[in-house]
Structures are given as structure tokens and as C-alpha cells.
């Protein structure tokens, strides 16, 4: 059985299974922030990736792709219904996003979550080399670190939490709160997007488990009446900035951006790019923009809102309802305020390749990030990275993790519709000199703190734990 020094464990493999020209199934690299981020870390390491293959009841043997061993974990339709659509996205997702939607606490969902997490842990244990490093990703797999530690106490385990971690008053609603904390504490390094998230996690540890914390460390008791140290802190994730800059300089992408501006036809282009999710504040954005049209502050050819909402979790009822509501709102606003020459909102419920997204970023005068709660929001960083001429304005929700780093954006509270309307108008009217000053500051942050630095900071703490463990073994 092939084993790797680094094993990434994520809900999905970094590939999609498609039908090739000859009708035979093929694997194609997936788009997405997690894949891009971890590609940088895995480039020069003997690595494996454990994850679901993307289709129910798909049972495929591990295979090599571009030097990485891919280990598919089979999931049945009932697993996907109860573990993924159920507990992960019907319980954890809304609970961890400030209960924007009401979480459901079903015991059958929890049982499936435990069962599937064990399946992922067993696959990782089978494919990690002696003394290797396993890096578990995100909220779908919070129990894997502890399960893996029981199976392979020789390995170093990291966990990165890509979404917010809730305040204790919300987290304590979870009936299985202790089990989740103990699952996460199976890791040696637990990473979060924001300092506030790491603080919420440590407060829950102190309140529910009474484990002592000091700075960025937690003392976790062990079976031999000793303890081990767990590092818990913020490692804000980022993007491959160089790749986005290169795309923004590509002549074909530049020509496409110019073409998009001409096709939209308005003086200014506002852009929103999100997964179709109730945490993204799309309804609030549309309300603010619709009121600006109603108030006459935006007229005719002044501006067009291009809103890209990529499909997300179509099997979850809340997402079906959200899509219906957003599309009705767009239709109403367009019916009231579009003209033969101009469409008020260009709404696109589809995903686009990276080249097209960069062209949209270059075409947009204003980027609207209106999330009600977001772990980071890499779209904000992508928009900033491609604006090499230091033009453009980023309107950014203060509830997105990116706001901690991109303080020169126009920060908004998306619940404050009047405040959002004023920020949009300020963005549309901002003088070029102020645009350049703000964008220059943000670009410096994004370029200095890219995804390579994110991975290096996390791995530095992994080595810190490895050295501590080696010192303990020598001392004994």
C-alpha cells in the first residue's frame, strides 16, 4: 500500500470525474480556493489527498495524478443526505454562521457524521507514512483528528477550519459540542481564519472541557496522566497572487475585459461574485441596489450590477428557496428599472473558469462583498490582486475575514441598508487618487501575505510541535 509523508484530508478530492471524448471516465483538476491553496503546499512534497470522488456510490481504487496519490472515499446517497446535506450543512454551517438560518439537530445526521468521519480517518491512517503529517480540512471532518490519533499516534496532525467558529453562546446549542471539541483537539495544530475564531474556540475549550489555555496553546490531558500541547491560532488563508496577476496581464483576458465593458454598456460596472448561499448577503445587496434605483440616485446608463451566483448545494431546501427568492427579486428590479438599451442587473446563476472571472474583475469599477458572515472571502483578495493599475473600489463587509487585512476597503455592515447604499455611491464617485491610495495599500497586503506564506506559517507550527514531541521523547 503506497504511503505519503503528507496526507491532505478534505471532503472532496481536488478533481472532478468527467466523461472523456471516447466515453471513458476521466479526472479533471477542480477549480476552487482550497485546491489552489493546497497545491502550493504539496508541490514539492510526497503527497496524498483523501476525499470523496464527487459521485454517490463511486468506489475507485487509489490512483496517481500529476504526482499526487488520490484516495477516493466512497459515500452512498444516504451518507450524502445525512452527513453532508444534513449534519454538515443543515446543522454545522448555519450554527457556525451566527444562526443566520436555523440549524437542525437530528440524531440520525450526527450518527452519519461520526460514521463518515471514521471512514475518512481510516483512509488517512492507511496512507500516511511513519511519522508523517496529516492535514485535515474544514467543518465536515471535525472528528477526524481524534479518530486518526487513536489509529496512528505516531503522526503529526493539523486541522484548518475554513469557516467561522461561533461564539460560545451559540456553540453550546450543539448537543454534541464536547465530542466536536475533543475531535478537533486530536490535532497538534488547529488553525482558524481570524483571531476572533481562535478566541471563540479556546473559550469553548475552557468552558466545556476545563482545559488550561495560555497564549496560542492548549494543554490537553493524556491517558498516562500527562499532557500534550495543541497550538490553536489564526492563519488567514490567501490566494496565489502571482497567478492572478499573470492572468490579468494576459492579452486575451484583457481583450475579454474590454469586450465585457462594451457589452454591459453602462458608465460603471458593479460586480458581485458568490456561491449561492444565504450567508453571502446577496438579498441585502439586491435590496440596497434596488433602492438606489428607486431613489433615483442611480439612473439609466449610470451603472449596471453584474451578479454571479454559482450553484451551491441544490439538494438542501434552504438553498432552493434562496434561489427562488433571489431570482424573483432580480426579475422585479429588472422589470421596474431596465430599459431597451440597459439592463439594471445582469444575473448569472453559473460558475465560470478563472480566466473569465479575472476578466470580470478587470471590467468592474466596484466589487461588492456583502457577506453576513464569512470565514475569509478570497474573491475580495482576487479582485485586489488583479487591479495592477490601482483603480477600482472594494466594498467589503466587516463580517468577512478579509476585512481584518483589507482595512482600506470601504467597510460596511450589510444589515445597514442605508449605510450600504451610501458606500456604493461613494465607491461610484470615488476620485482616482483615493482609489489608487486605497488599492495600493490593499495590494501590498495581498502580495505579501499570499497562499505560500499561509502554508509556510502553518507548517512552521507543525514543525514546532514535532520538535517539542522529539524533545519529550529524548527526555524520557
C-alpha positions in Angstrom: 0.0 0.0 0.0 1.6 3.3 -1.1 2.2 5.8 1.8 2.9 9.5 1.7 4.8 11.9 4.0 1.9 14.5 3.7 -1.7 13.5 3.5 -4.4 16.1 3.0 -7.9 15.0 4.1 -10.8 17.0 2.7 -14.5 16.4 1.9 -13.7 16.4 -1.8 -10.8 15.2 -4.0 -9.2 18.0 -5.9 -10.6 16.6 -9.2 -13.9 16.1 -10.9 -14.9 12.9 -12.7 -16.0 13.6 -16.3 -16.7 11.7 -19.4 -13.8 11.8 -21.9 -14.1 12.1 -25.7 -14.1 8.3 -26.0 -16.8 7.9 -23.5 -14.4 6.7 -20.8 -14.4 8.4 -17.4 -11.5 10.9 -16.8 -10.4 13.1 -13.9 -10.1 16.9 -14.3 -8.5 19.3 -11.8 -11.2 21.1 -9.9 -11.4 24.9 -9.6 -11.7 26.4 -6.1 -9.8 28.1 -3.3 -8.9 25.1 -1.2 -7.4 23.2 -4.2 -5.4 26.2 -5.3 -4.2 26.9 -1.7 -3.0 23.3 -1.0 -1.5 22.8 -4.5 1.2 25.3 -3.4 1.9 23.3 -0.2 2.0 19.9 -1.9 4.1 20.9 -4.9 7.5 19.6 -3.6 6.3 17.0 -1.1 5.5 13.3 -1.5 1.8 13.8 -1.0 -1.6 12.1 -1.0 -5.1 13.5 -0.9 -8.0 11.7 0.8 -11.5 12.8 -0.3 -14.9 11.9 -1.8 -14.8 11.3 -5.5 -17.8 13.6 -6.3 -20.4 11.0 -7.2 -22.6 8.7 -4.9 -21.6 5.1 -4.6 -18.4 5.7 -6.6 -15.9 3.0 -5.5 -12.5 3.6 -7.1 -9.0 2.4 -6.1 -6.4 5.0 -5.2 -4.6 6.4 -8.3 -1.8 8.9 -9.1 -2.5 12.2 -10.8 0.4 14.7 -11.5 2.5 13.2 -8.8 -0.2 13.2 -6.1 -1.8 9.9 -4.8 -5.6 10.4 -4.8 -7.5 8.2 -2.4 -11.3 8.2 -3.1 -13.6 7.7 -0.1 -16.9 6.2 -1.2 -20.1 7.8 0.0 -23.6 6.5 -0.5 -26.7 8.6 -1.3 -27.8 8.2 2.3 -24.3 9.3 3.5 -24.6 12.4 1.4 -28.1 13.1 2.6 -27.3 12.7 6.3 -23.6 13.5 6.7 -23.2 16.2 4.1 -26.5 17.9 3.3 -27.7 17.0 6.8 -25.2 17.5 9.7 -22.5 19.4 7.8 -24.8 21.9 6.0 -28.1 21.7 7.9 -26.5 21.8 11.4 -22.9 23.0 11.5 -23.0 25.5 8.6 -25.9 27.6 9.9 -24.8 27.3 13.6 -21.3 28.4 12.8 -22.5 31.3 10.7 -24.3 33.1 13.5 -27.6 31.1 13.1 -28.5 33.2 10.0 -30.6 30.2 9.2 -32.0 27.9 11.9 -29.8 24.8 12.4 -31.5 21.4 12.8 -30.2 18.9 15.4 -31.0 15.4 14.2 -29.5 12.3 15.9 -29.5 10.4 12.6 -27.5 13.1 11.0 -25.0 13.0 13.8 -24.7 9.2 13.6 -23.9 9.5 9.9 -21.3 12.3 10.6 -19.5 10.1 13.0 -19.6 7.1 10.7 -18.3 9.0 7.7 -15.6 10.9 9.7 -14.3 7.5 10.8 -14.2 6.3 7.2 -12.0 9.3 6.3 -9.8 8.8 9.3 -9.2 5.1 8.4 -8.3 6.0 4.8 -5.8 8.7 6.1 -4.3 6.2 8.6 -3.7 3.7 5.9 -1.9 6.0 3.5 0.3 8.2 5.8 3.9 7.2 6.2 5.5 6.5 9.6 5.9 9.9 11.5 4.2 11.7 8.6 1.9 14.7 8.6 -1.9 14.6 8.1 -3.6 17.9 7.3 -7.4 17.8 7.8 -9.6 20.4 6.2 -12.8 22.0 7.4 -16.0 21.6 9.2 -17.2 18.4 7.5 -14.4 16.5 9.2 -14.1 17.8 12.7 -13.9 14.4 14.3 -11.2 13.0 12.1 -8.2 14.4 14.1 -9.1 12.5 17.3 -10.0 9.3 15.4 -6.8 9.5 13.5 -4.7 10.0 16.7 -6.2 6.8 18.1 -5.3 4.9 14.9 -1.9 6.5 14.3 -0.4 8.1 17.4 3.0 8.4 15.5 1.8 11.0 13.1 1.6 14.8 13.4 -2.0 16.1 12.7 -3.1 19.5 11.6 -6.6 20.8 11.1 -7.7 24.0 9.4 -11.1 25.5 9.8 -12.1 27.5 6.7 -15.4 28.9 8.1 -16.1 30.9 11.2 -16.0 29.3 14.7 -19.0 30.6 16.7 -19.1 32.3 20.0 -19.7 30.1 23.0 -23.3 31.2 23.4 -24.1 29.8 20.0 -21.8 26.8 20.1 -23.3 25.5 23.3 -26.5 24.8 21.5 -24.9 21.9 19.7 -25.9 18.6 21.5 -22.6 17.0 20.6 -20.5 20.0 21.5 -18.0 18.1 23.7 -17.5 15.4 21.1 -16.7 18.1 18.4 -14.2 19.9 20.7 -12.5 16.6 21.6 -12.4 15.7 17.9 -10.6 18.9 17.0 -8.2 18.6 19.9 -6.9 15.4 18.4 -4.9 17.7 16.1 -1.5 19.1 17.1 -2.2 22.4 15.3 -5.7 23.8 14.9 -5.9 26.8 12.5 -8.6 29.4 12.0 -9.2 32.4 9.7 -9.5 35.1 12.3 -8.1 35.8 15.7 -11.7 36.0 16.9 -12.4 32.5 15.7 -9.4 31.1 17.6 -10.6 33.0 20.7 -14.1 31.6 20.4 -12.6 28.1 20.2 -10.4 28.5 23.2 -13.3 30.0 25.3 -15.4 26.9 24.4 -12.5 24.6 25.5 -12.2 26.4 28.9 -16.0 26.4 29.5 -16.8 22.9 28.4 -13.7 20.9 28.9 -11.8 23.0 31.6 -8.5 22.5 29.8 -6.0 25.3 30.5 -5.0 27.6 27.7 -2.1 30.1 27.5 -1.5 32.3 24.5 -1.9 30.1 21.5 -1.5 26.8 23.3 -3.9 24.4 25.0 -2.8 21.7 27.4 -4.7 18.5 26.6 -4.6 15.7 29.2 -3.4 12.3 28.0 -4.2 8.7 29.2 -0.9 8.5 31.1 -1.8 11.5 33.4 0.5 13.7 31.4 -0.5 16.3 28.8 0.3 17.3 25.3 0.3 20.8 23.7 -2.0 21.9 21.0 -1.3 25.1 19.1 -4.5 27.0 18.3 -4.3 30.3 16.4 -5.3 32.3 13.3 -3.6 31.7 9.9 -5.6 33.9 7.5 -5.8 32.0 4.2 -4.9 33.7 0.9 -4.6 33.3 -2.8 -1.8 32.5 -5.4 -1.5 36.2 -6.1 1.2 35.8 -8.8 -1.1 33.5 -10.8 -3.9 36.1 -10.8 -1.5 38.9 -11.7 -0.3 36.8 -14.7 -3.8 36.2 -15.8 -4.6 39.9 -15.5 -1.8 40.7 -17.9 -2.8 38.1 -20.5 -3.7 39.8 -23.8 -6.7 37.5 -24.3 -8.0 38.2 -20.8 -7.5 42.0 -21.2 -9.4 41.8 -24.6 -12.2 39.9 -22.9 -12.5 42.5 -20.1 -12.8 45.3 -22.7 -15.4 43.3 -24.6 -17.4 42.8 -21.3 -17.4 46.5 -20.6 -18.7 47.2 -24.1 -21.4 44.6 -23.8 -22.7 45.8 -20.4 -22.9 49.3 -21.9 -23.1 51.3 -18.7 -20.8 54.0 -17.4 -19.9 52.0 -14.3 -19.9 48.2 -13.6 -20.6 46.9 -10.1 -19.8 43.2 -9.6 -20.8 40.6 -7.0 -19.4 37.1 -7.1 -20.5 34.5 -4.6 -21.7 30.9 -4.1 -25.5 31.0 -3.9 -25.6 30.9 -0.1 -27.7 32.7 2.5 -24.5 33.8 4.3 -23.3 35.9 1.4 -25.8 38.8 1.8 -27.0 38.6 -1.8 -30.5 39.6 -0.8 -29.2 42.6 1.2 -27.1 43.7 -1.8 -30.0 43.5 -4.2 -32.2 45.4 -1.8 -29.7 48.2 -1.5 -29.2 48.4 -5.3 -32.9 48.3 -6.0 -33.5 51.2 -3.5 -30.7 53.3 -5.2 -32.6 52.8 -8.5 -35.9 53.6 -6.8 -34.5 56.7 -5.2 -33.1 58.0 -8.5 -29.5 58.0 -7.2 -28.6 55.6 -10.0 -30.3 56.1 -13.4 -30.3 54.5 -16.8 -26.7 54.2 -18.0 -25.1 55.2 -14.7 -24.4 51.7 -13.6 -25.2 48.0 -14.0 -24.9 45.3 -11.3 -23.4 42.1 -12.6 -24.2 39.4 -10.1 -22.6 36.0 -10.4 -24.1 33.4 -8.1 -22.5 30.0 -8.7 -24.8 26.9 -7.9 -24.4 25.6 -4.4 -26.0 22.6 -2.5 -29.1 22.2 -4.7 -30.2 19.3 -2.6 -30.7 21.5 0.5 -34.2 23.1 0.7 -33.0 26.4 2.2 -30.8 26.9 -0.9 -33.7 26.1 -3.3 -35.8 28.7 -1.5 -33.0 31.2 -1.6 -32.5 30.8 -5.4 -36.2 31.3 -6.0 -36.3 34.4 -3.8 -33.2 36.0 -5.5 -34.4 35.3 -9.0 -37.8 36.8 -8.2 -36.1 39.9 -6.8 -33.8 40.3 -9.8 -36.8 39.9 -12.2 -38.8 42.6 -10.3 -35.9 45.1 -10.3 -35.2 44.5 -13.9 -38.9 44.8 -14.8 -39.1 48.1 -13.0 -35.8 49.8 -14.0 -34.3 48.2 -17.1 -34.7 49.9 -20.5 -34.4 48.6 -24.0 -30.8 49.7 -24.0 -29.8 48.9 -20.5 -30.3 46.0 -18.0 -30.3 47.0 -14.4 -29.0 43.7 -13.1 -27.1 41.0 -15.1 -27.7 37.9 -13.0 -25.7 34.7 -13.8 -26.5 31.5 -11.9 -23.5 29.6 -13.1 -19.8 29.1 -12.5 -17.1 30.4 -14.8 -13.4 29.5 -15.4 -10.8 31.5 -13.8 -9.9 33.4 -16.9 -13.4 34.7 -17.3 -13.5 35.7 -13.6 -10.3 37.7 -13.9 -11.8 39.5 -17.0 -14.9 40.3 -14.9 -12.7 41.6 -12.1 -10.9 43.9 -14.6 -14.1 45.1 -16.1 -15.6 46.0 -12.7 -15.3 49.5 -11.3 -16.7 48.4 -7.9 -16.5 45.0 -6.2 -19.4 44.3 -3.7 -18.7 41.8 -0.9 -21.7 41.9 1.3 -21.4 38.7 3.4 -23.4 38.4 6.6 -20.6 36.1 7.9 -17.7 34.7 6.0 -14.6 32.8 7.1 -12.3 34.8 4.7 -13.7 35.5 1.2 -11.0 35.0 -1.3 -12.9 36.9 -4.0 -12.0 40.1 -2.3 -8.3 39.2 -2.4 -8.6 38.1 -6.1 -10.2 41.4 -7.1 -7.4 43.4 -5.3 -4.6 41.2 -6.8 -5.6 41.8 -10.4 -6.0 45.6 -10.2 -2.5 46.3 -11.3 -3.2 49.9 -12.3 -4.6 50.6 -8.7 -8.0 51.5 -10.0 -11.3 50.1 -8.7 -13.1 50.2 -5.3 -13.7 47.2 -2.9 -16.8 47.5 -0.8 -16.3 44.9 1.9 -18.5 43.5 4.7 -16.9 43.9 8.1 -18.2 40.4 8.8 -15.9 38.8 6.2 -12.5 37.6 7.5 -10.8 39.5 4.7 -11.8 42.8 6.5 -9.1 42.1 9.1 -6.4 42.5 6.4 -8.1 44.8 3.8 -9.0 47.7 6.1 -8.5 50.2 3.2 -11.7 48.9 1.6 -15.0 50.7 2.1 -16.1 48.6 5.1 -19.9 48.1 5.5 -22.4 46.5 7.8 -24.6 44.7 5.3 -27.6 44.8 7.7 -27.4 48.6 7.5 -29.1 49.1 4.1 -28.8 52.9 4.1 -25.1 52.6 5.0 -24.6 50.2 2.2 -26.3 52.5 -0.3 -24.1 55.4 0.8 -21.0 53.2 0.4 -22.0 52.1 -3.1 -22.5 55.7 -4.1 -19.2 56.7 -2.5 -17.5 53.9 -4.5 -19.1 55.0 -7.8 -18.0 58.6 -7.2 -14.6 58.0 -5.6 -11.8 60.1 -7.2 -9.0 58.2 -9.0 -6.4 59.5 -6.5 -8.3 58.0 -3.5 -8.9 54.7 -5.4 -5.2 54.4 -6.1 -4.2 55.1 -2.5 -6.6 52.5 -1.1 -5.9 49.9 -3.7 -2.1 50.3 -3.4 -2.3 49.6 0.3 -4.6 46.5 -0.1 -2.5 45.1 -3.0 0.6 45.3 -0.8 -1.1 43.2 1.9 -2.3 40.6 -0.6 1.0 40.2 -2.3 3.0 40.0 0.9 0.6 37.6 2.6 -0.1 35.1 -0.3 -1.1 31.5 -0.1 2.5 30.3 0.0 3.1 32.3 3.2 -0.1 30.9 4.7 1.1 27.4 4.2 4.6 28.2 5.5 3.2 29.7 8.7 1.0 26.7 9.4 3.8 24.2 8.6 6.2 26.2 10.8 4.0 25.5 13.8 3.7 21.8 12.8 7.5 21.6 12.9 7.4 23.4 16.3 5.2 20.6 17.7 7.3 18.0 16.0 10.4 19.4 17.7 8.6 19.6 21.1 7.5 16.0 20.8 11.0 14.8 19.8 12.4 16.6 22.8 9.9 15.0 25.1 10.8 11.5 23.7 14.6 12.2 24.3 13.9 13.4 27.8 12.0 10.2 28.7 
